[in-house]
Amino acid sequence: MDNYNNRRTVNPDTAGLNKFFVKVYQYMAMALLVSFVTAYIGVKFFAQQIAAIFTNPIMSLVMFAVMIGFVYLFLNVFTQILELPSEC
């Protein structure tokens, strides 16, 4: 019984994999471009409104609470996925 001589062959045609990664990087570049345009518009046209939001202590607390809420939501969903992976 020669069970240790199972050689795995790798398909040398990597065109499909390269095509997939090109598509992924294109999506990432588009997302980065959208982020840049959004930030530029926010800074260029809404600088006073953004400064008013960040200098108001109540709004800072509200934004902090929203951030903590997102963390709680993420952790809650993540623990449910770990507990019951077959139902997700």
N, C-alpha and C positions, 0 to 999 in steps of 0.2 A: 504494500500500500504506500503509494507515493503521494501523500497529501500536501507536501510542502513545496511542490513544484508548480503551483498555480500562478503563473505569471499574468499580471494584469496589463492589458494593452491600453494605451492612451490614444484616442483618436487625434491624429495630427491636424485635422481640419478644425481650426479654431475660428473660422469666419463667423460662425453663429454666436460664439461667445464675444468676439470683438464687436459685433453688431449690437449685441445686448448692452455692453458697457458704453458704447458710443451713445446709445439711446438714454441710458441712465445719466451720463454726464451732460447730455443736452438738457434733460429735465432739471438737473442741478444748476446749470448755468442760467436757465430761464428763471428759476426760483430766486437765484441771486440777483438777477437783473430786476425782477419785480420788487425785491426787498430794497434795492438801491433806489429805484424810482420812487417808491413809497416814502423812504426816508428823505430823499431830496425834496419832494413836494412838501412834506411835513415841515422841514426846516426852512425852506424858501418862502412858503406862503402862510404857514400857520405858526410861526415862531412865538408870537406873543401869546397865543392861546395855549401852546404847549408849556411855555414858561409859567403861565398862570396856574395851570394844572399842577405842575411839579413844585411850585412854591406854596401852594395851599396845603396846610398840614392835614386837614380833613381828607382831601383827595389822596394824599400820600397814604393815609391809613386805609382808605377804601381800596387803592391799588394793591397795597400789601395784603389785605384780606382776600382779594380776588386771586392773587398769586398763591397764597396758602390754600385757597379752595381748589385751584387747579392741581396743586401737589397732592392734596388729599384725594381728589378724584382719581388721579393717575395711580396712586398707591392702592386705592380701593379696588380699582379695576385689575391692577397687576396681581394683587393677592388672590382675587377671584379666579384669574386665569391659572395661577399656580395651584390652587386647590382643586379645581375642576377643569382640567385641560381638555377632556373629551367633550364637554358641553359647549365649548367656545367655538 
